[in-house]
Amino acid sequence: MRSNTVGWLMLAPTIAILGVFGIIPFLYVLYVAFHQWNPFGASPDMIYNGANNFRRLVFDAEFLTSIAFTMKFAFFAVLSEIALGYLLAQLFMKEFPGRGFFRTIHTLPLIVAPIVVGSVWRLMTTPSIGIIPYLLRNWFGYDLNIGRDATTAFTLTVIMDIWHWTPLVTLTLLAALLALPKEPFEQAQIDGANRRQIFWHVTLPMIRPAILATVFIRLMDALRTVDEVWMLTSGGPGAATRYVGLHIWKIVFPKTDYGYGAAISVIVLYLTLVMCWLLYVALVARRQRKRTF
Amino acid sequence: MQGRNPLLYMALWLFLSLLTLFPIYWLFVISVKPAVDLFTTPSLFLDAIYWKNYVNVLGNETLRGYMLNSMIISSGNAVLVTVLAFMACYALSRFDLAGKENIFFWTITNRMAPAAVFLLPFFLLFTQIITFGDWKLYDTKIGMILLYCTFNLPFAIWTLRPTIDGIPKELDEAATVDGASTWQVIHEVIFPLARPGLAVTLILTWVFAWNEFLLAATLTSFNARTITTGLSEYVTTTGTEWGAMAAIAVITLIPALIIFAVVQRHIVAGLTFGAVKE
């Protein structure tokens, strides 16, 4: 067996860079979270105030609703992306003319910058000048107004996220489907299984790791979405789409309440961490069980 | 299933492509309209194309500089991230390192940080902590290349690891028995087999770096300012110049589009996320 020193040397640059740009800023944020600090306010000094920031956020209705909205957003967006991404990946498994071309077209949203995605969706959906409200009114007599209706605004942020990120899910699931061996499917067909049975008992268990890994990455990113939603709705109407990233932004920037913003960040980071950790355990546990068979 | 008409699939995809393309089409529509037309009743099709926005954008030397910066930063970051991720994944996959699964999980936690608060420590790091005499990381391309590793490197490690894990260990063992050094194993066995995965990692990290906005807006001012940030300058000034913004956005799509079209096949082959044949 080769010496592990080589292995550590190969990991070292990664650990060093992530250490400098990950751990140091995190420790700093953790430090600030235990202080009252408003550098542009009347008293610009950092004042130690123990766990007061954390105590405050437990009773902060705005923060709690923003967490609830973020969870709702992440749940609907990621679930739809997985379902839709799987269907589209299955469609791409068929042979048909122009498949490569359509695949490229389908990948396009992925390469649009989040800030551009938000801007375009805003221009398309703003009442009176947007094309979508105009068409909906002319074709279906439906009046779309994201500035007024909370549910519409929420739905629209979800639809925008689905538009932007389903391609990534399609690509990962397509890659997983393409890598599957053929024999279990042939065997199942010989045994007379119908399509639904094949899906539940053959396909799904085999691509489960890929699905979980995709959910993992998407969930993590959906929980910290800022630019897109900021451009589309600015968090409104009211606070209906003020997801937690935006909420932190509003505390830190217009209000310059750094201590409190840092405390919220730490909590959000831990919440994300716990959710992802649970998913990761599910993923790893599955892999290890497979190995013992 | 094979009996079904392929034309049906084509028709279905044509319809789906129209849905997918619509926002991008609309971006183009906005970019070729004079400002006054944006606020009239929208129409689905263009009756005249107004190229002035593109002329203005392409004629703007500052914006061309931003584009070059973006190109350098995202390419530098993508190459650095891919090389580091490749090394890290090889170490995680082939060596029996204590606590390596925890290190693997720890890398991804760097991608979870809510950006708004972390801007401040990054700013301090860039202006006060990492300084050598007068030289600071603030507003340098090197600074941005290194900083983008925080969210791109974890992503790269997570996408690449299944690919490296999927390369049978017997191959390295056979090569080692034949007298190959670690370097030769990597160079002659692992690298060629991991190529599709590396291509995907390279492209996706390139796109993420190219599109990043918040960090670039805070940590650059001119020398390292990127095009997405330049674009936002048109959004925030009094009375957003949608036409110019859209024109820049369309122009920034082109390089990414070209790269994506060229490597389309590899993308799917490389993104296996743990479903590699065993």
Interface residues (C-beta under 8 A of the other chain):
Chain A: M1 R2 N4 V6 G7 W8 M10 L11 P13 T14 I15 I17 L18 V20 F21 G22 I24 P25 F26 Y28 V29 V32 L88 L91 K94 E95 F96 P97 G98 G100 F102 R103 T104 I105 H106 T107 L108 P109 L110 I111 V112 A113 P114 I115 V116 V117 S119 V120 W121 L123 M124 I129 G130 I131 Y134 L135 W163 P167 L171 T172 L174 A175 A176 L178 A179 L180 P181 M206 I207 P209 A210 A213 T214 I217 M220 D221 L223 R224 V226 D227 M231 V244 G245 I248 W249 V252 F253 Y258 G261 A262 I264 S265 V268 L269 T272 L273 C276 W277 Y280 L283 V284 R287
Chain B: M1 R4 P6 L7 Y9 M10 L12 W13 L14 L16 S17 T20 L21 P23 I24 W26 L27 I30 L38 F39 T40 T41 P42 L44 L84 A85 M87 A88 Y90 A91 L92 R94 F95 D96 L97 E101 I103 F105 W106 T107 I108 T109 N110 R111 M112 A113 P114 A115 A116 V117 F118 L119 L120 P121 F122 L124 L125 I129 I130 L146 L147 C149 T150 L153 P154 F155 I157 W158 P162 T176 T182 V207 W210 N211 F213 L214 T228 L231 S232 V235 W242 M245 A246 A249 T252 L253 A256 L257 F260 A261 Q264 R265 I267 V268 A269 G270 L271 T272 F273 G274 A275 V276 K277
